[in-house]
């Protein structure tokens, strides 16, 4: 999905929040923000780009300003730490659910919001999940996804944020308890925002349920562009029975490549939250709604 007017203030707000975390003095912060404001995509001069492409440029500027290729590493560690503490709670929610797979899918999607939450502690996160579990996901979308699982041998997942990857670990574990499916989980090659790299994925034990690979992209892109991915990733894309893309960044970038998926009869499921008007409008749902959207072109 290419830039919409809504995207510009959203990205600028994200930039301000990111700058606040860097420990810069007032002059340094202003200089960095002024540099960010020079980006064409944030001035309404380059509408044919995606939000992740613009954020990639911002991340390069931030990393250069603080001379650190992974300026939000500590935040990523904290996100994973917080979710790991409540992992037994999440497992129990799934185990006690009358529909474990539906609950695991919903929890995985809710993980997409963890970086937008107020950091008020673990109890807040637990309450948030319990409250949001009352929200239903599309029955049609979930049913279509579930119908694929008995005939699926290999699933490729494009992951997103730290913290969220632990929710995904629970989803993978739940699916594997019912179906004989191999999973490959793709993370970012280079750090960007609070997205997971190999380092964080191994730290939370994601390798216990899936083969982990990085996307091979040579920049801090918080999304997925197949032509920039490694040949290994592209091979997995073409040979997997089902592809799952988590989060808005992966949706924004991979939505641009749906013609490729259709031409190759590849099945892709997007799992994300409707955090903004463009996403809500695209999927015709209310804001903050968990989304499971399938793009399946072959008849089976």
BELPE-V324692 format. One record per pair of residues at least 4 apart in sequence whose C-alpha atoms are under 8 Angstrom apart, sorted by the first residue. I is the first residue (numbers start at 0). GAP is how many residues later the second one is. Records with the same first field share a line. If there is no record, write none. Layout:
I = GAP + GAP
This chain:
0 = 49 + 250 + 251 + 252 + 253 + 254 + 255
1 = 45 + 46 + 47 + 48 + 49 + 250 + 254
2 = 4 + 5 + 38 + 44 + 45 + 46 + 47 + 48
3 = 4 + 43 + 274
4 = 4 + 39
5 = 4 + 270 + 271 + 272
6 = 4 + 44
7 = 4 + 33 + 34 + 35
8 = 4
9 = 4
10 = 4 + 40 + 44
11 = 4 + 30
12 = 4
13 = 4
14 = 4 + 18 + 43
15 = 4 + 17
16 = 4
17 = 4
18 = 4 + 5 + 10 + 14 + 43
19 = 4 + 9
21 = 44 + 49
23 = 4 + 5
24 = 4
25 = 4
26 = 4
27 = 4
28 = 4
29 = 4
30 = 4
31 = 4 + 29 + 30 + 33
32 = 4
33 = 4
34 = 4 + 26
35 = 22 + 25
36 = 5 + 6
37 = 4 + 5
38 = 4 + 15 + 18
39 = 4 + 5 + 6
40 = 4 + 5 + 6 + 8 + 13
41 = 4 + 12
48 = 4 + 5
49 = 4 + 202 + 203
50 = 4 + 198 + 201
51 = 4 + 169 + 170 + 171 + 197 + 200 + 201
52 = 4 + 168 + 169 + 170
53 = 4
54 = 4 + 166 + 167
55 = 4 + 136 + 163 + 164 + 165 + 166
56 = 4
57 = 4
58 = 4 + 133 + 134 + 161
59 = 4 + 160
60 = 4
61 = 4 + 9
62 = 4 + 5 + 6 + 7 + 8
63 = 4 + 5
65 = 5
68 = 122
69 = 121 + 122
70 = 122
71 = 4 + 121 + 122
72 = 4 + 121
73 = 4
74 = 4 + 119
75 = 4 + 86 + 87 + 118 + 119 + 120 + 124
76 = 4 + 85 + 123
77 = 4
78 = 4 + 36 + 83 + 84
79 = 4 + 82 + 83 + 86 + 120 + 124
80 = 4 + 82
81 = 4 + 39 + 40 + 81
82 = 4 + 39 + 80 + 83
83 = 79 + 82 + 120
84 = 37
85 = 4 + 36 + 40
86 = 4 + 79
87 = 4
88 = 4
89 = 4 + 80
90 = 4 + 79
91 = 4
92 = 4 + 10
93 = 5 + 6 + 7 + 9 + 10
94 = 5
95 = 4
96 = 6
98 = 4
99 = 4 + 74
100 = 4 + 70 + 73 + 74
101 = 4 + 40
102 = 4 + 30
103 = 4 + 66 + 67 + 70
104 = 4 + 66
105 = 4 + 27 + 31 + 184
106 = 4 + 22 + 26 + 60 + 64
107 = 4 + 56 + 59 + 60 + 62 + 63
108 = 4 + 137 + 138 + 162 + 163 + 164 + 181 + 182
109 = 4 + 19 + 22 + 162 + 163 + 180
110 = 52 + 53 + 54 + 56 + 57
111 = 48 + 49 + 52 + 134 + 135 + 160 + 161
112 = 4 + 160
113 = 49 + 50
114 = 46 + 79
119 = 4
120 = 4
121 = 4
122 = 4
123 = 4
124 = 4
125 = 4
126 = 4
127 = 4
128 = 4
129 = 4
130 = 4
134 = 154 + 155
135 = 154
136 = 4 + 5 + 152 + 153 + 154 + 155
137 = 4 + 153 + 154
138 = 4
139 = 4
140 = 4 + 151 + 152 + 153
141 = 4 + 150
142 = 4
143 = 4 + 150
144 = 4 + 124 + 149
145 = 4
147 = 4 + 94
148 = 30
149 = 29
151 = 29 + 89 + 90
152 = 27 + 28 + 29 + 87 + 88
153 = 27 + 28 + 29 + 30 + 86 + 87 + 88
154 = 26 + 27 + 28 + 29 + 85 + 86 + 87 + 88 + 89
155 = 27 + 28 + 29 + 30 + 80 + 81 + 84 + 86 + 87 + 88
156 = 26 + 27 + 28 + 29 + 86 + 87 + 88 + 89
157 = 27 + 28 + 29 + 66 + 85 + 86 + 87 + 88 + 92
158 = 6 + 26 + 27 + 28 + 37 + 86 + 87 + 88
159 = 4 + 5 + 27 + 35 + 36 + 62 + 86 + 87 + 89 + 90
160 = 4 + 33 + 34 + 35
161 = 4 + 32 + 33 + 34 + 38
162 = 4
163 = 4
164 = 4 + 31 + 36 + 41
165 = 4 + 38 + 40
166 = 4
167 = 4
168 = 4 + 37 + 40
169 = 4
170 = 4
171 = 4 + 11 + 37 + 38
172 = 4 + 36
173 = 4
174 = 4 + 6
175 = 4 + 5
181 = 28
182 = 26 + 27 + 28
183 = 26 + 27 + 28 + 29
184 = 25 + 26 + 27 + 28
185 = 26 + 27 + 28 + 29 + 47
186 = 8 + 9 + 10 + 11 + 14 + 25 + 26 + 27 + 28
187 = 4 + 7 + 8 + 9 + 10 + 26 + 27 + 28 + 29 + 32 + 33 + 34
188 = 8 + 9 + 25 + 26 + 27 + 28 + 29 + 30
189 = 7 + 27 + 28 + 29 + 30 + 31
190 = 4 + 5 + 6 + 29
191 = 28 + 29 + 30
192 = 29
194 = 27
195 = 4 + 5
196 = 4 + 17
197 = 4 + 14 + 15 + 16
198 = 4
199 = 4
200 = 4 + 5 + 6 + 11
201 = 4 + 5
204 = 4
205 = 4 + 6
206 = 4 + 5
212 = 20
214 = 9 + 14 + 15 + 18
215 = 12 + 13 + 14 + 17
216 = 4 + 11 + 12 + 13
217 = 10
221 = 27 + 28
222 = 26 + 27 + 28 + 29 + 30 + 31
223 = 4 + 5 + 25 + 26 + 29 + 30
224 = 4 + 28 + 29
225 = 8 + 28
228 = 4 + 5
229 = 4
230 = 4
231 = 4
232 = 4
233 = 4
234 = 4
235 = 4
236 = 6
237 = 26 + 28
240 = 25 + 26
241 = 24 + 25 + 26 + 27
242 = 23 + 24 + 25 + 26
243 = 24 + 25 + 26 + 27
244 = 5 + 6 + 23 + 24 + 25 + 26
245 = 4 + 5 + 24 + 25 + 26
246 = 4 + 23 + 24 + 25 + 26
247 = 4 + 24 + 25
248 = 4
249 = 4
250 = 4 + 19
251 = 4
252 = 4
253 = 4
256 = 4
257 = 4
258 = 4
259 = 4
260 = 4 + 5 + 6 + 7
261 = 4 + 34 + 35
264 = 31 + 32 + 33
265 = 30 + 31 + 32
266 = 27 + 28 + 29 + 30
267 = 26 + 27 + 28
268 = 23 + 24 + 25 + 26
269 = 21 + 22 + 23 + 24
270 = 19 + 20 + 21 + 22
271 = 18 + 19 + 20
272 = 15 + 16 + 17 + 18
273 = 5 + 6 + 11 + 12 + 13 + 14 + 15 + 16 + 17
274 = 4 + 5 + 12 + 13 + 14
275 = 4 + 11 + 12
276 = 4 + 10
277 = 4
278 = 4
279 = 4 + 5 + 6 + 7
280 = 4
284 = 4
